[in-house]
Amino acid sequence: LQRAGAYPAPEGIVPDIPGLEFSGEVVESADDAGAELIGRRVMGIVAGGAQAGFVITDAAQCVTIPDSMSWAEAAAVPEAAFTAWDALCQAEASPGELVLINAIGS
């Protein structure tokens, strides 16, 4: 939909490179905050442009990819996993509470 122009990128995001989820190796850091990630495989989510050859994002937005996970598997995790985690945090779920998870297969 984004490539067809029906789902425009947010303001300030390059409009002709689609994608929200990424996986890749950290090659550079602008400051000491991300320096420990250089050379690591990471995954994450951005507002757009994730299918570019290089992605710029804050180190805090990156999660280390487990060795057992492929690049493609890692790139498919952030949207679903981070959205679910965010929903649980916004719901202020506590240990011991029951949570209904539907559509777990998608």
Secondary structure, DSSP 8 states (H G I E B T S, - for coil): -TTTTSS---TTS-TTS--SEEEEE----SSGGGGGGTT-EEEEE-SS-TTSSS----GGGEEE--TTS-HHHHHTSHHHHHHHHHHHHHTT--TT-------TT-
